[in-house]
Amino acid sequence: MNAPTVQLLDTLTDDLETRFNSLLDATVAGDVTTVRTLVTRERNDLLALQLNNGCDALIVAAQCGNPEIVQHLIDCGADLSARFEAPNGETLTALDIARYKKNGDAVTVLLAACDAQDVRNGESRTIVAVKSPDGTLDVRVRNRHTGEALTDRLSLAAAAEGRQAALRV
């Protein structure tokens, strides 16, 4: 990072909105150095901010697909279950938007973080149960927005819970 940028960032620290906009700009640009300067474990106040639609820095990072920025924001305390409202009215998490944008590296980072932190609502899931003619129950879990089959630990646990609920009916 060059000296003028550091100097500029030092003058912005009192203006939360300007710092937040700088964080979003740096995230979109893939500027890991600036993101690391603006957000640290000790200074993570920007992670609580969001746009009017609920979009926060982690959601922007997931949409842009930079796994290093996604990981840094998670390490600094970003909310994995935060949701934003898409123009069509649906609400999506960072993991939902990373899947939708086919940002595989960001998906991998977000899945690992949701698993490690046991965040069950970090992704929008749909459980589909179909009873076959022989009486067995096939339960599948899909991302509600992309239709992609989900096989991570939390989705498999949701499938097992769905199977038990369907058998009680």
C-alpha positions as a LaTeX table, in Angstrom:
\begin{tabular}{lrrr}
\hline
Residue & $x$ (\AA) & $y$ (\AA) & $z$ (\AA) \\
\hline
Met1 & 0.00 & 0.00 & 0.00 \\
Asn2 & 1.46 & 3.35 & $-0.93$ \\
Ala3 & 1.82 & 6.21 & 1.53 \\
Pro4 & $-0.93$ & 8.50 & 0.11 \\
Thr5 & $-3.53$ & 5.74 & 0.51 \\
Val6 & $-2.51$ & 5.11 & 4.12 \\
Gln7 & $-2.63$ & 8.83 & 4.80 \\
Leu8 & $-6.08$ & 9.07 & 3.21 \\
Leu9 & $-7.37$ & 6.14 & 5.25 \\
Asp10 & $-6.04$ & 7.73 & 8.44 \\
Thr11 & $-8.09$ & 10.85 & 7.75 \\
Leu12 & $-11.29$ & 8.82 & 7.23 \\
Thr13 & $-11.33$ & 6.93 & 10.51 \\
Asp14 & $-13.80$ & 9.34 & 12.13 \\
Asp15 & $-16.30$ & 9.15 & 9.30 \\
Leu16 & $-17.98$ & 5.75 & 9.57 \\
Glu17 & $-20.02$ & 6.07 & 6.39 \\
Thr18 & $-17.00$ & 7.07 & 4.32 \\
Arg19 & $-14.97$ & 4.20 & 5.78 \\
Phe20 & $-17.82$ & 1.78 & 5.01 \\
Asn21 & $-18.01$ & 3.02 & 1.41 \\
Ser22 & $-14.23$ & 2.68 & 1.16 \\
Leu23 & $-14.52$ & $-0.89$ & 2.43 \\
Leu24 & $-17.17$ & $-1.75$ & $-0.15$ \\
Asp25 & $-15.13$ & $-0.12$ & $-2.93$ \\
Ala26 & $-11.99$ & $-2.01$ & $-1.89$ \\
Thr27 & $-13.95$ & $-5.26$ & $-1.69$ \\
Val28 & $-15.36$ & $-4.81$ & $-5.19$ \\
Ala29 & $-11.89$ & $-3.93$ & $-6.49$ \\
Gly30 & $-10.34$ & $-6.96$ & $-4.77$ \\
Asp31 & $-7.99$ & $-4.68$ & $-2.82$ \\
Val32 & $-7.07$ & $-7.02$ & 0.02 \\
Thr33 & $-4.56$ & $-4.58$ & 1.54 \\
Thr34 & $-7.14$ & $-1.82$ & 1.95 \\
Val35 & $-9.73$ & $-4.26$ & 3.32 \\
Arg36 & $-7.17$ & $-5.47$ & 5.88 \\
Thr37 & $-6.41$ & $-1.85$ & 6.82 \\
Leu38 & $-10.06$ & $-0.91$ & 7.26 \\
Val39 & $-11.17$ & $-4.05$ & 9.14 \\
Thr40 & $-9.19$ & $-5.80$ & 11.85 \\
Arg41 & $-10.22$ & $-8.03$ & 14.73 \\
Glu42 & $-9.80$ & $-5.06$ & 17.04 \\
Arg43 & $-11.51$ & $-2.57$ & 14.73 \\
Asn44 & $-14.42$ & $-4.36$ & 13.07 \\
Asp45 & $-17.18$ & $-1.76$ & 13.49 \\
Leu46 & $-17.68$ & $-1.63$ & 9.71 \\
Leu47 & $-18.90$ & $-5.24$ & 9.71 \\
Ala48 & $-22.08$ & $-4.17$ & 11.53 \\
Leu49 & $-23.02$ & $-1.72$ & 8.77 \\
Gln50 & $-25.19$ & $-2.51$ & 5.78 \\
Leu51 & $-26.86$ & $-0.83$ & 2.85 \\
Asn52 & $-30.63$ & $-0.19$ & 2.86 \\
Asn53 & $-31.27$ & $-3.65$ & 1.37 \\
Gly54 & $-29.27$ & $-5.36$ & 4.13 \\
Cys55 & $-26.16$ & $-5.90$ & 2.01 \\
Asp56 & $-23.01$ & $-5.89$ & 4.15 \\
Ala57 & $-19.30$ & $-6.21$ & 3.39 \\
Leu58 & $-19.32$ & $-10.03$ & 3.56 \\
Ile59 & $-22.19$ & $-10.25$ & 1.09 \\
Val60 & $-20.36$ & $-7.92$ & $-1.30$ \\
Ala61 & $-17.19$ & $-10.00$ & $-0.92$ \\
Ala62 & $-19.12$ & $-13.22$ & $-1.59$ \\
Gln63 & $-20.72$ & $-11.67$ & $-4.66$ \\
Cys64 & $-17.33$ & $-10.55$ & $-5.97$ \\
Gly65 & $-15.82$ & $-13.95$ & $-5.21$ \\
Asn66 & $-12.53$ & $-12.99$ & $-3.58$ \\
Pro67 & $-11.91$ & $-15.82$ & $-1.08$ \\
Glu68 & $-9.09$ & $-13.97$ & 0.70 \\
Ile69 & $-11.35$ & $-11.02$ & 1.47 \\
Val70 & $-14.23$ & $-13.33$ & 2.43 \\
Gln71 & $-11.94$ & $-15.21$ & 4.85 \\
His72 & $-10.55$ & $-12.01$ & 6.34 \\
Leu73 & $-14.02$ & $-10.59$ & 7.01 \\
Ile74 & $-15.11$ & $-13.87$ & 8.60 \\
Asp75 & $-11.95$ & $-13.95$ & 10.75 \\
Cys76 & $-12.77$ & $-10.43$ & 11.93 \\
Gly77 & $-16.32$ & $-11.37$ & 12.96 \\
Ala78 & $-18.60$ & $-10.93$ & 9.92 \\
Asp79 & $-22.12$ & $-12.30$ & 10.40 \\
Leu80 & $-22.51$ & $-15.48$ & 8.33 \\
Ser81 & $-26.29$ & $-15.48$ & 8.72 \\
Ala82 & $-26.87$ & $-11.87$ & 7.62 \\
Arg83 & $-29.34$ & $-11.55$ & 4.75 \\
Phe84 & $-29.99$ & $-8.93$ & 2.12 \\
Glu85 & $-33.05$ & $-8.34$ & 0.02 \\
Ala86 & $-32.57$ & $-8.92$ & $-3.69$ \\
Pro87 & $-34.48$ & $-6.79$ & $-6.22$ \\
Asn88 & $-36.99$ & $-9.65$ & $-6.66$ \\
Gly89 & $-37.80$ & $-9.54$ & $-2.94$ \\
Glu90 & $-35.99$ & $-12.74$ & $-1.96$ \\
Thr91 & $-33.55$ & $-12.65$ & 0.93 \\
Leu92 & $-30.12$ & $-14.19$ & 0.47 \\
Thr93 & $-27.07$ & $-14.84$ & 2.63 \\
Ala94 & $-23.44$ & $-14.43$ & 1.58 \\
Leu95 & $-23.31$ & $-18.18$ & 0.87 \\
Asp96 & $-26.48$ & $-18.00$ & $-1.24$ \\
Ile97 & $-25.08$ & $-15.20$ & $-3.40$ \\
Ala98 & $-21.68$ & $-16.89$ & $-3.76$ \\
Arg99 & $-23.45$ & $-20.03$ & $-5.03$ \\
Tyr100 & $-25.69$ & $-17.99$ & $-7.32$ \\
Lys101 & $-22.68$ & $-16.18$ & $-8.81$ \\
Lys102 & $-20.79$ & $-19.50$ & $-9.08$ \\
Asn103 & $-17.92$ & $-18.17$ & $-6.98$ \\
Gly104 & $-16.64$ & $-21.60$ & $-5.96$ \\
Asp105 & $-13.68$ & $-20.46$ & $-3.87$ \\
Ala106 & $-15.90$ & $-18.10$ & $-1.86$ \\
Val107 & $-18.46$ & $-20.92$ & $-1.44$ \\
Thr108 & $-15.73$ & $-23.19$ & $-0.06$ \\
Val109 & $-14.61$ & $-20.56$ & 2.47 \\
Leu110 & $-18.18$ & $-19.75$ & 3.54 \\
Leu111 & $-19.17$ & $-23.43$ & 3.88 \\
Ala112 & $-16.11$ & $-24.13$ & 6.03 \\
Ala113 & $-16.88$ & $-21.12$ & 8.25 \\
Cys114 & $-20.56$ & $-22.06$ & 8.64 \\
Asp115 & $-19.50$ & $-25.60$ & 9.52 \\
Ala116 & $-16.81$ & $-24.49$ & 11.99 \\
Gln117 & $-19.15$ & $-22.02$ & 13.69 \\
Asp118 & $-22.20$ & $-24.33$ & 13.44 \\
Val119 & $-24.17$ & $-21.60$ & 11.65 \\
Arg120 & $-27.32$ & $-23.42$ & 10.55 \\
Asn121 & $-28.95$ & $-20.46$ & 8.81 \\
Gly122 & $-25.95$ & $-19.41$ & 6.73 \\
Glu123 & $-27.66$ & $-20.75$ & 3.62 \\
Ser124 & $-31.26$ & $-20.90$ & 2.39 \\
Arg125 & $-32.18$ & $-24.57$ & 2.17 \\
Thr126 & $-35.19$ & $-26.40$ & 0.79 \\
Ile127 & $-35.83$ & $-29.96$ & 1.90 \\
Val128 & $-37.61$ & $-32.23$ & $-0.56$ \\
Ala129 & $-38.90$ & $-35.62$ & 0.60 \\
Val130 & $-40.23$ & $-38.17$ & $-1.87$ \\
Lys131 & $-41.65$ & $-41.54$ & $-0.87$ \\
Ser132 & $-40.80$ & $-44.25$ & $-3.36$ \\
Pro133 & $-43.20$ & $-47.11$ & $-4.28$ \\
Asp134 & $-41.27$ & $-49.48$ & $-2.01$ \\
Gly135 & $-41.94$ & $-47.18$ & 0.95 \\
Thr136 & $-38.45$ & $-45.76$ & 1.39 \\
Leu137 & $-38.10$ & $-42.05$ & 1.84 \\
Asp138 & $-35.62$ & $-40.08$ & $-0.25$ \\
Val139 & $-34.80$ & $-36.72$ & 1.32 \\
Arg140 & $-32.73$ & $-34.17$ & $-0.56$ \\
Val141 & $-31.54$ & $-30.73$ & 0.43 \\
Arg142 & $-31.14$ & $-27.99$ & $-2.15$ \\
Asn143 & $-30.22$ & $-24.35$ & $-2.11$ \\
Arg144 & $-33.52$ & $-22.51$ & $-2.31$ \\
His145 & $-32.22$ & $-19.95$ & $-4.82$ \\
Thr146 & $-30.01$ & $-22.03$ & $-7.13$ \\
Gly147 & $-31.55$ & $-25.51$ & $-6.80$ \\
Glu148 & $-28.06$ & $-26.88$ & $-6.26$ \\
Ala149 & $-27.92$ & $-30.14$ & $-4.28$ \\
Leu150 & $-26.29$ & $-29.60$ & $-0.88$ \\
Thr151 & $-24.15$ & $-32.25$ & 0.77 \\
Asp152 & $-22.29$ & $-30.37$ & 3.51 \\
Arg153 & $-22.56$ & $-31.53$ & 7.13 \\
Leu154 & $-25.26$ & $-29.03$ & 8.10 \\
Ser155 & $-27.38$ & $-29.85$ & 5.04 \\
Leu156 & $-27.09$ & $-33.58$ & 5.72 \\
Ala157 & $-28.21$ & $-32.92$ & 9.30 \\
Ala158 & $-31.18$ & $-30.93$ & 7.94 \\
Ala159 & $-32.00$ & $-33.84$ & 5.63 \\
Ala160 & $-31.96$ & $-36.26$ & 8.56 \\
Glu161 & $-34.25$ & $-33.96$ & 10.56 \\
Gly162 & $-36.54$ & $-33.65$ & 7.52 \\
Arg163 & $-36.62$ & $-37.44$ & 7.10 \\
Gln164 & $-37.64$ & $-37.89$ & 10.75 \\
Ala165 & $-40.35$ & $-35.23$ & 10.45 \\
Ala166 & $-41.72$ & $-36.79$ & 7.25 \\
Leu167 & $-41.87$ & $-40.24$ & 8.85 \\
Arg168 & $-43.96$ & $-38.86$ & 11.72 \\
Val169 & $-46.59$ & $-37.53$ & 9.30 \\
\hline
\end{tabular}
